[in-house]
Amino acid sequence: MTRLFFVRHGEPEAAWGGAVDDPGLSDTGRAQAERSAEALSALGTLAIVSSPMRRCRETARPYERCSSVLATIEARVSEVSAPEGVTDRRAWLRENFPWDRGGARRRWNEVDASLLAWRDRVVAWTLGMKPDAAVFSHFIAINALASVAMGSDETIVCVPGYASITEFEVRNGALKLIQLGETMVQGEVR
């Protein structure tokens, strides 16, 4: 059995898909990262894995300091990428992964095959993890895993707040959702 604690990055200084391609954390995001490090420290020393995106690496740093363990960078837990030619990434994201309450839901069998392949890579990596780990990742990646673990075909099944911790367990080749992280306060997904 492997326990995996997926931490959504803290609040970034700029929105994903905006003028800054890879924003770092805001002051609020840095404080959120410190709180998540405290919560993770109570679980003992875990392996640390981070998306290569700056907001995730910065969210991981306080836990790296607490545990004296350095993060391994893993692209398969990074943010979903918009396909070539998409000029409005925010609109593309909202169309494929509608997170607003009351919005029409999308199902994995309705999205482009490249998105389904991306989800399958995230899931396969997660199922292959052996050490218990804190994994610093993103809103959509956490949803991809939660949808599989819950047996749902919807692209959005939860609304993880900044620096929230969602716990999964891998047992006998299956992904199980143990606990969702705190839900995001209504607002912009960054």
C-alpha positions as CSV (number, residue, x, y, z in Angstrom):
1,M,0.0,0.0,0.0
2,T,1.2,3.5,-0.9
3,R,-0.2,6.7,0.6
4,L,0.0,9.8,-1.6
5,F,-0.8,13.3,-0.4
6,F,-1.5,15.5,-3.4
7,V,-1.1,19.2,-2.4
8,R,-2.5,21.7,-4.8
9,H,-0.1,24.6,-5.2
10,G,-0.6,27.8,-3.1
11,E,-2.3,30.9,-4.6
12,P,-0.1,32.1,-7.5
13,E,0.7,35.7,-8.1
14,A,-1.0,35.6,-11.5
15,A,-3.7,33.5,-13.2
16,W,-2.8,30.4,-15.3
17,G,-3.2,31.2,-18.9
18,G,-2.6,34.9,-18.4
19,A,0.3,37.1,-19.2
20,V,2.7,35.2,-17.0
21,D,3.3,31.6,-18.2
22,D,4.8,30.2,-15.0
23,P,3.9,32.4,-12.0
24,G,5.3,32.0,-8.6
25,L,3.3,32.3,-5.3
26,S,1.7,35.4,-4.0
27,D,2.3,36.4,-0.3
28,T,-0.9,34.5,0.6
29,G,0.3,31.5,-1.4
30,R,3.6,31.4,0.6
31,A,1.6,31.5,3.9
32,Q,-0.6,28.6,2.6
33,A,2.5,26.6,1.6
34,E,3.8,27.0,5.2
35,R,0.5,25.7,6.6
36,S,0.6,22.7,4.3
37,A,4.2,21.9,5.3
38,E,3.1,21.9,9.0
39,A,0.2,19.5,8.2
40,L,2.5,17.2,6.2
41,S,5.1,17.2,8.9
42,A,2.6,15.6,11.2
43,L,2.5,12.6,8.8
44,G,6.2,11.9,9.2
45,T,8.9,12.1,6.5
46,L,7.5,11.5,3.1
47,A,9.2,11.4,-0.3
48,I,8.5,14.7,-2.1
49,V,7.5,15.0,-5.7
50,S,6.7,18.3,-7.5
51,S,5.3,19.5,-10.8
52,P,8.0,21.5,-12.6
53,M,5.8,24.6,-12.5
54,R,7.2,27.3,-10.3
55,R,4.0,27.6,-8.1
56,C,4.3,23.9,-7.2
57,R,8.0,24.1,-6.5
58,E,7.5,27.1,-4.3
59,T,4.7,25.4,-2.4
60,A,7.0,22.4,-1.8
61,R,9.9,24.4,-0.4
62,P,8.6,24.8,3.2
63,Y,8.1,21.0,3.5
64,E,11.5,20.4,1.9
65,R,13.0,22.5,4.7
66,C,10.9,20.8,7.5
67,S,11.7,17.3,6.3
68,S,15.3,17.8,5.0
69,V,14.2,16.0,1.8
70,L,14.5,17.5,-1.7
71,A,11.7,17.2,-4.2
72,T,11.9,15.1,-7.3
73,I,10.6,17.0,-10.3
74,E,8.0,15.0,-12.2
75,A,6.4,16.4,-15.4
76,R,3.5,13.9,-15.3
77,V,1.9,15.7,-12.3
78,S,2.2,19.1,-14.0
79,E,-0.6,21.3,-15.3
80,V,-2.6,20.1,-18.3
81,S,-1.4,21.9,-21.4
82,A,-3.6,23.6,-24.0
83,P,-3.0,22.2,-27.6
84,E,-1.1,24.1,-30.2
85,G,-3.0,26.9,-31.8
86,V,-5.2,27.7,-28.8
87,T,-5.0,31.4,-28.3
88,D,-7.3,31.8,-25.2
89,R,-6.0,29.2,-22.8
90,R,-8.4,30.3,-20.0
91,A,-11.5,29.8,-22.3
92,W,-10.1,26.4,-23.4
93,L,-9.6,25.4,-19.7
94,R,-13.1,26.5,-18.7
95,E,-14.6,24.6,-21.7
96,N,-12.9,21.3,-21.0
97,F,-12.9,21.6,-17.2
98,P,-15.8,23.7,-16.0
99,W,-15.3,24.3,-12.3
100,D,-18.1,26.9,-11.8
101,R,-21.1,25.8,-9.8
102,G,-24.1,25.2,-12.0
103,G,-22.0,25.0,-15.1
104,A,-22.5,22.2,-17.6
105,R,-20.2,19.3,-16.7
106,R,-17.8,17.7,-19.2
107,R,-17.1,14.0,-19.3
108,W,-13.8,12.4,-20.1
109,N,-15.2,10.7,-23.2
110,E,-16.2,14.1,-24.6
111,V,-12.8,15.7,-24.5
112,D,-10.0,15.6,-27.0
113,A,-8.1,12.3,-27.0
114,S,-4.9,14.1,-26.1
115,L,-6.6,15.1,-22.8
116,L,-7.6,11.6,-22.0
117,A,-4.1,10.4,-22.8
118,W,-2.8,13.1,-20.4
119,R,-5.1,11.9,-17.7
120,D,-4.1,8.3,-18.2
121,R,-0.4,9.3,-17.9
122,V,-1.1,11.0,-14.5
123,V,-3.0,8.0,-13.3
124,A,-0.4,5.5,-14.5
125,W,2.4,7.4,-12.8
126,T,0.4,7.6,-9.5
127,L,-0.4,3.8,-9.6
128,G,3.4,3.2,-10.1
129,M,4.5,5.2,-7.0
130,K,6.0,3.1,-4.3
131,P,7.1,5.3,-1.4
132,D,4.6,7.3,0.5
133,A,4.9,10.8,-0.8
134,A,3.7,14.4,-0.8
135,V,3.0,15.4,-4.4
136,F,2.8,19.1,-5.2
137,S,0.5,19.4,-8.2
138,H,-2.5,21.2,-9.8
139,F,-6.3,21.5,-9.7
140,I,-6.9,19.6,-12.9
141,A,-4.4,16.8,-12.1
142,I,-6.0,16.2,-8.7
143,N,-9.4,16.1,-10.4
144,A,-8.2,13.6,-12.9
145,L,-7.1,11.3,-10.1
146,A,-10.2,11.9,-8.0
147,S,-12.5,11.1,-10.9
148,V,-10.8,7.8,-11.5
149,A,-10.7,6.9,-7.8
150,M,-14.4,7.8,-7.5
151,G,-15.4,5.9,-10.6
152,S,-16.7,9.1,-12.2
153,D,-16.5,10.1,-15.8
154,E,-16.7,13.8,-15.1
155,T,-13.6,16.0,-15.7
156,I,-14.3,18.0,-12.5
157,V,-15.4,16.1,-9.3
158,C,-13.9,18.4,-6.6
159,V,-12.7,21.9,-6.1
160,P,-9.4,21.7,-4.2
161,G,-8.4,24.9,-2.4
162,Y,-5.0,26.4,-2.6
163,A,-2.4,24.3,-0.7
164,S,-5.1,21.8,0.3
165,I,-4.1,18.2,0.7
166,T,-6.0,15.4,-1.0
167,E,-5.1,11.9,0.2
168,F,-5.1,8.8,-2.1
169,E,-4.0,5.3,-1.5
170,V,-2.7,2.8,-4.0
171,R,-3.4,-0.7,-3.1
172,N,-3.3,-3.8,-5.3
173,G,-3.0,-1.7,-8.4
174,A,-6.1,0.4,-7.7
175,L,-6.4,4.1,-6.7
176,K,-8.6,4.9,-3.7
177,L,-9.6,8.3,-2.6
178,I,-9.2,8.5,1.2
179,Q,-10.0,12.2,1.8
180,L,-10.6,15.3,-0.4
181,G,-8.7,18.4,0.6
182,E,-10.4,21.6,1.7
183,T,-12.7,23.1,-1.0
184,M,-11.7,26.3,-2.7
185,V,-13.6,29.4,-1.7
186,Q,-15.6,30.5,-4.8
187,G,-13.3,32.4,-7.1
188,E,-10.9,32.3,-9.9
189,V,-9.0,29.2,-10.6
190,R,-5.3,30.2,-10.9
